[in-house]
Amino acid sequence: MRSTSSRLEHLNDGRTGNGRSWISSEAGQGWVQLEFPRTERIDRVVWGRDREGQFKDRVATRYRIEVAAEPGAWRTVTTSDDRAPFSGEPAKPAGPVYRFDGLADAEAANGRRWLAELEAARREKAELAKAPTVYSGTFSQPGATHRLHRGDPLQKREVVAPGTLALFRPLTLSTNLPERDRRLALADWIADRDNPLTARVIVNRLWQHQFGVGLVDTPNDFGRNGSRPSHPELLDWLASDLVEHGWSLKHLQRRILTSATWRQSGAPRKEALAVDAGSRLLWRFPPRRLEAEGIRDSILAVSGNLDRARGGPGFYLHAVDRENVYHYHPKEAFGPEDTRRMVYAFKVRMEQDGIFGAFDCPDGSLVMPRRSVSTTPLQALNLFNSRFILDQSRTFAERLKREAGEAPESQVRAAWELAFNRGPQATESAEATAFVRAQGLQAFCRGVLNANEFLFIP
């Protein structure tokens, strides 16, 4: 056969590389015959081409190898018919491949059984090789702490022992106490039933989450610069009740949510508004808008898209450009991976979510003991025209058709029960049904997701 560029002796010289190769002059075909002066035992045939990565079409993928000990007595020993098809891309090493084609049924069955046992043993070995994961560390001996004259670290005065404020059952430790014992002593002091702050702070935080504002409306400051509690006796009693029941937060939540104060109506009364417009005296349940996280999760829950899985990876509310420095851009389109509860969303410093950041949601660089509540045109526009709301409105409409059928009256009732946790009144049902017939079910669903009753806790 004739070579296009390389010499024939390169065919079987045992060397590799483009400079030591032989190529058939006929594209896609060609044959080679090697003759030996005597009968030889051949245990393998290896060929290669372009190990420098310049070409992708220079390796034989269709072939037949024949041998003959006597002239004309050719016998086929292997072909490309039992090989996996060539994909055009370099194969990724994935370990040995075992094939049982051509074996007797009993031998093939034994081979598959042995291979299954081998793979099971490998998996067991990998599991046993995993070391247990622990969080560990070493505690060093803290250095002495000095009082610094005028705060100057170069003007050290007497040594100060570790301790707490003398006003709150002072905790004074020796100056040579190891760090581990210092941490344990501080934890015991914080959780001590006689500590006047810990239980009250916890109670106030939970009260704030339920009513929108705590009994002390400065949750990070119980001192002179903070506000006095609106109901000091109630705060003390709830704190004592929490400690008496083993610091059970579930018990405290149940105590608050089953109280007449929490279950009372939020309807206003003219004479009460004149005295206490902010409802600080709790003469009614103070209406408030849901927080940004609650609005988004509620929309996903009503539309049927909320992923309620616990644990696992988080998700981004931003499109991320991963360069030397990450760049974050508000997302326009959201997929199934973005329907997890908001608690699993990555908080990005100095960046806001393009939709729900407008609802007074602080960015990740701020500590916000109590969020402000504002009403802006951008909030209304985001909840009415954003791509997210349009997608969830469409999915909500599909859910109503699937669960309530094609009758508008049934769809309206199902929407009221899902979004407002009640059935519609007669006038509400009539007006909503007429709207569905005139404007369509998706437009109706978008209106439901923008209703005050859906966005506010009355």
C-alpha positions in Angstrom: 0.0 0.0 0.0 1.1 3.6 -0.6 1.5 6.2 2.2 0.4 9.8 1.8 3.1 11.3 4.1 4.9 8.8 6.3 7.1 5.9 5.5 6.0 2.2 5.6 8.6 1.2 8.2 6.7 3.4 10.7 3.9 0.8 10.6 5.5 -1.6 13.0 8.4 0.2 14.7 6.9 0.3 18.1 7.0 4.1 18.3 4.1 6.6 18.5 3.4 10.1 17.4 2.4 11.9 14.3 6.0 12.0 13.0 6.3 8.2 13.2 2.9 7.2 11.7 1.7 5.5 8.6 -1.6 6.4 6.8 -3.4 4.6 4.1 -3.6 6.5 0.8 -7.3 5.5 0.5 -9.6 7.4 2.8 -11.8 5.1 4.8 -10.2 1.8 3.6 -6.9 0.0 3.1 -5.3 -3.2 4.3 -1.9 -4.2 5.7 -0.2 -7.7 5.6 2.7 -8.5 7.9 4.8 -11.5 7.2 7.1 -13.2 9.7 10.0 -15.5 8.9 8.6 -18.1 11.3 5.5 -18.8 13.2 5.1 -16.2 16.1 2.8 -16.0 19.0 1.0 -12.6 19.0 -0.6 -11.7 22.4 -1.9 -8.2 21.4 -2.1 -5.7 18.7 -1.9 -2.0 19.6 -2.2 1.0 17.2 -2.5 4.7 17.9 -2.4 8.0 16.0 -2.3 11.6 16.9 -1.4 11.6 20.6 -0.7 15.3 20.3 -4.4 16.0 19.8 -4.2 17.5 16.3 -6.6 15.2 14.5 -9.7 13.2 15.3 -10.1 11.0 12.2 -6.8 9.1 12.0 -7.6 5.9 14.1 -9.1 2.9 12.5 -12.6 2.3 13.9 -13.7 -0.5 11.5 -11.3 -3.4 11.1 -10.8 -7.2 10.8 -7.7 -9.0 11.9 -6.8 -12.4 10.3 -3.9 -14.8 10.8 -2.6 -17.7 8.8 0.1 -20.3 9.7 0.1 -21.6 6.1 -0.4 -19.7 2.8 -4.0 -19.0 2.0 -5.4 -20.5 5.3 -6.6 -17.2 6.7 -8.6 -17.3 10.0 -10.4 -14.3 11.5 -9.5 -13.7 15.1 -11.1 -10.4 15.9 -13.2 -7.6 14.2 -14.6 -4.3 15.2 -18.2 -5.7 15.3 -18.0 -6.4 19.0 -16.8 -3.0 20.0 -18.8 0.0 21.2 -19.5 2.5 18.3 -17.0 5.3 17.8 -18.4 8.6 19.1 -15.9 10.9 17.5 -14.6 12.1 20.9 -11.8 10.8 23.0 -13.0 8.1 25.4 -13.0 8.9 29.1 -11.3 6.2 31.2 -13.9 4.6 33.3 -12.2 1.4 34.4 -12.3 -2.0 32.7 -15.3 -3.1 30.7 -16.4 -6.8 31.1 -18.3 -8.4 28.2 -19.8 -11.9 28.2 -20.8 -12.2 24.6 -19.9 -15.4 22.8 -19.5 -17.4 26.1 -21.6 -20.4 27.0 -24.7 -19.6 29.0 -23.3 -21.2 32.2 -19.9 -19.3 31.9 -21.7 -16.0 31.1 -24.0 -16.5 34.2 -21.0 -17.2 36.4 -19.1 -14.2 35.0 -22.0 -11.8 35.7 -22.4 -13.2 39.2 -18.7 -12.8 40.0 -18.8 -9.3 38.5 -21.8 -8.4 40.7 -19.9 -9.8 43.8 -16.8 -7.8 42.8 -18.7 -4.5 42.5 -20.5 -5.1 45.8 -17.1 -5.7 47.5 -15.7 -2.6 45.9 -18.7 -0.5 47.2 -18.3 -2.0 50.7 -14.6 -1.2 50.6 -15.3 2.4 49.6 -17.7 2.8 52.5 -15.4 1.3 55.0 -12.6 3.5 53.8 -14.5 6.6 54.7 -13.3 8.1 57.9 -16.0 9.4 60.3 -16.4 13.2 60.1 -16.2 15.1 63.4 -15.9 18.8 64.3 -12.9 19.1 66.5 -10.4 21.6 67.7 -7.9 22.4 70.3 -8.4 25.0 73.0 -5.4 27.3 73.7 -4.7 29.0 77.0 -5.9 32.6 76.6 -3.5 35.3 77.4 -4.0 37.8 80.2 -6.5 40.7 79.6 -5.5 44.1 80.8 -7.3 47.3 81.4 -6.0 49.7 78.8 -5.5 53.3 79.8 -7.7 55.4 77.5 -8.1 52.4 75.3 -4.5 52.5 74.2 -3.1 48.9 73.8 0.4 50.2 74.6 -0.7 51.5 78.0 -1.6 48.3 79.9 -2.8 48.5 83.5 -3.9 45.8 85.9 -5.1 42.4 84.8 -8.8 42.0 84.4 -10.4 38.6 85.2 -13.0 37.2 82.8 -16.6 37.8 84.0 -19.9 39.4 83.2 -21.7 42.6 84.2 -22.1 42.9 88.0 -25.7 44.0 87.5 -26.8 40.5 86.4 -25.6 38.0 89.0 -21.9 38.5 88.3 -19.8 35.7 87.0 -16.2 36.1 87.9 -13.6 33.5 86.8 -10.0 33.0 87.6 -7.5 34.5 85.2 -5.8 31.2 84.5 -9.0 29.3 83.7 -8.7 27.3 80.4 -10.8 28.6 77.5 -13.0 25.5 77.4 -14.0 26.0 81.0 -14.6 29.7 80.3 -17.0 28.9 77.4 -18.9 26.3 79.5 -19.2 28.8 82.4 -20.6 31.5 80.1 -23.1 29.0 78.5 -24.3 28.0 81.9 -24.6 31.6 83.0 -26.7 32.5 79.9 -29.0 29.5 80.3 -29.3 29.9 84.1 -33.0 30.1 85.2 -32.1 33.1 87.4 -30.7 35.1 84.4 -33.3 37.9 83.9 -32.5 38.5 80.2 -32.3 35.2 78.3 -35.9 34.0 78.6 -37.3 37.5 78.2 -35.3 38.0 75.0 -36.5 34.7 73.5 -40.1 35.5 74.5 -39.9 38.9 73.0 -38.5 37.6 69.7 -41.2 35.0 69.3 -43.9 37.6 70.2 -42.5 39.9 67.5 -42.7 37.1 64.9 -46.3 36.5 65.7 -47.6 40.1 66.2 -45.1 42.1 64.0 -43.7 44.0 67.0 -42.4 42.7 70.3 -43.6 43.5 73.8 -40.3 45.5 73.8 -40.2 47.1 70.4 -36.4 47.4 70.5 -35.6 43.7 70.4 -31.8 44.2 70.4 -31.8 46.6 73.3 -33.4 45.9 76.7 -31.3 48.6 78.4 -31.8 52.3 79.1 -31.6 53.2 75.5 -34.3 50.8 74.5 -38.1 51.0 74.9 -39.9 49.9 78.0 -42.2 46.8 77.6 -45.8 47.6 76.7 -46.9 44.7 79.1 -44.1 44.1 81.6 -46.1 41.6 83.7 -47.0 39.6 80.6 -43.3 39.5 79.5 -42.2 38.3 83.0 -44.9 35.6 83.2 -44.2 34.2 79.7 -40.5 34.1 80.5 -41.1 32.2 83.7 -43.5 29.9 81.9 -40.9 29.1 79.3 -38.3 28.2 81.9 -40.8 26.1 83.9 -41.5 24.0 80.8 -37.9 23.2 80.0 -37.3 26.0 77.6 -39.7 24.4 75.1 -40.2 26.8 72.2 -43.1 24.7 71.0 -44.8 25.1 74.3 -44.3 28.9 74.1 -45.6 29.0 70.6 -48.7 27.0 71.6 -49.2 29.3 74.5 -49.2 32.4 72.3 -51.2 31.0 69.3 -54.0 29.7 71.5 -54.4 32.9 73.4 -57.4 35.1 73.0 -55.1 38.0 72.2 -53.7 36.3 69.1 -57.1 34.9 68.0 -59.0 38.2 68.3 -60.3 40.1 65.3 -58.1 42.7 63.6 -61.2 44.9 62.9 -60.6 48.6 63.9 -62.8 50.5 66.4 -63.0 54.3 66.1 -62.7 55.0 69.8 -59.8 52.7 70.3 -57.9 54.1 67.3 -58.2 57.5 68.8 -56.3 56.3 71.9 -53.9 53.6 70.5 -53.6 53.8 66.7 -50.6 51.5 66.7 -52.5 48.7 68.7 -49.6 48.5 71.2 -52.1 47.8 73.9 -53.4 44.8 71.9 -57.0 45.7 71.9 -57.1 44.0 68.4 -54.8 41.8 66.5 -52.5 44.3 64.7 -52.8 43.6 61.0 -49.5 43.4 59.1 -48.1 42.5 55.7 -46.3 39.2 55.3 -42.5 39.5 55.1 -40.8 39.0 51.7 -40.0 35.4 52.4 -43.6 34.6 53.4 -45.1 36.3 50.3 -42.9 34.3 47.9 -43.4 30.9 49.7 -47.1 31.5 50.0 -47.4 32.2 46.2 -45.5 29.0 45.4 -47.6 27.0 47.9 -50.9 28.2 46.4 -49.8 27.7 42.8 -48.6 24.1 43.8 -45.0 24.7 42.9 -43.4 24.9 46.4 -40.6 22.4 46.9 -41.1 21.4 50.6 -37.9 19.2 50.7 -35.9 19.6 53.8 -32.1 20.0 53.7 -29.9 19.8 50.7 -28.3 22.5 48.5 -29.6 26.1 48.4 -30.5 28.1 45.3 -29.7 31.6 43.9 -32.3 34.3 43.4 -29.6 35.9 41.1 -28.0 34.9 37.9 -24.3 34.5 38.8 -21.4 35.3 36.5 -18.5 33.3 37.9 -15.3 35.2 37.0 -12.4 36.3 39.1 -15.0 38.2 41.1 -18.6 37.0 41.2 -21.2 39.3 39.6 -24.9 38.9 40.5 -27.8 40.0 38.3 -31.5 39.7 39.1 -33.0 36.6 37.6 -35.7 36.9 35.0 -36.6 33.3 34.6 -37.1 30.7 37.3 -36.9 27.0 37.0 -37.9 24.0 39.2 -34.6 24.3 41.1 -35.7 27.8 42.2 -38.9 26.7 44.0 -37.4 25.8 47.3 -38.5 27.6 50.5 -36.9 31.0 50.8 -34.9 29.9 53.9 -32.6 28.0 51.4 -31.9 31.0 49.2 -28.3 32.4 49.2 -28.2 35.8 50.7 -25.8 38.0 48.8 -24.2 41.0 50.5 -25.1 44.4 49.0 -27.5 42.8 46.4 -31.2 42.5 46.5 -33.6 40.0 44.9 -35.1 41.8 41.9 -38.7 41.0 42.9 -39.1 40.5 46.7 -36.2 42.8 47.7 -38.7 45.7 47.3 -40.6 44.3 50.3 -38.2 45.7 52.9 -36.0 42.5 52.8 -32.5 43.5 54.0 -29.5 42.4 52.0 -27.0 40.1 53.6 -24.7 42.8 54.8 -27.2 44.2 57.3 -28.3 43.1 60.8 -32.0 44.0 61.1 -33.6 43.2 64.5 -36.9 44.5 63.2 -37.7 45.2 59.6 -39.3 48.4 58.4 -42.6 48.1 56.5 -43.1 50.4 53.6 -45.7 50.7 50.7 -44.2 51.7 47.4 -45.3 51.6 43.7 -42.4 49.1 42.9 -44.0 46.5 45.2 -47.3 46.7 43.3 -45.6 46.5 40.0 -43.4 43.5 41.0 -46.4 41.6 42.2 -48.5 42.4 39.2 -46.2 42.4 36.2 -43.1 40.4 37.0 -42.2 37.2 35.1 -42.4 35.2 38.4 -46.0 36.3 39.1 -47.1 35.6 35.5 -45.6 32.1 35.6 -47.1 31.3 39.0 -50.5 32.7 37.9 -50.5 30.4 34.9 -49.5 27.4 37.1 -52.2 28.4 39.7 -54.8 28.4 36.9 -53.7 25.0 35.7 -54.0 23.7 39.2 -57.5 25.0 39.5 -58.5 23.4 36.2 -57.0 20.1 37.3 -58.5 20.0 40.8 -61.8 21.9 40.4 -62.8 21.2 36.8 -63.8 23.6 34.0 -66.8 25.2 35.8 -65.8 28.9 36.8 -67.9 28.6 40.0 -65.9 25.6 41.2 -62.6 27.2 40.2 -63.4 30.4 42.2 -64.4 28.3 45.3 -61.1 26.3 45.1 -59.1 29.5 44.7 -60.7 31.1 47.8 -60.0 28.0 49.9 -56.4 27.7 48.7 -55.5 31.4 49.0 -57.7 32.7 51.8 -58.5 29.5 53.7 -62.2 30.1 53.5 -65.1 29.9 51.0 -66.2 32.9 49.1 -69.3 34.9 50.1 -72.2 35.0 47.6 -71.3 38.5 46.2 -67.6 37.5 46.0 -68.4 34.3 44.1 -70.7 36.1 41.7 -68.2 38.9 40.9 -65.2 36.6 40.6 -67.1 34.1 38.4 -68.1 37.0 36.1 -64.5 38.1 36.0 -63.2 34.6 35.1 -65.7 34.4 32.2 -64.8 37.9 30.9 -61.0 38.0 31.5 -59.9 34.4 31.8 -58.7 32.2 34.7 -55.1 33.2 34.6 -56.0 36.9 35.0 -58.2 36.0 37.9 -55.4 34.0 39.6 -53.1 37.0 39.2 -55.6 39.1 41.0 -56.0 36.6 43.8 -52.2 36.6 44.4 -52.3 40.4 44.7 -55.3 40.6 47.1 -54.7 42.2 50.4 -56.3 39.3 52.2 -53.6 37.1 50.7 -50.7 39.4 51.4 -51.7 40.6 54.9 -52.3 38.8 58.2 -55.6 40.4 59.3 
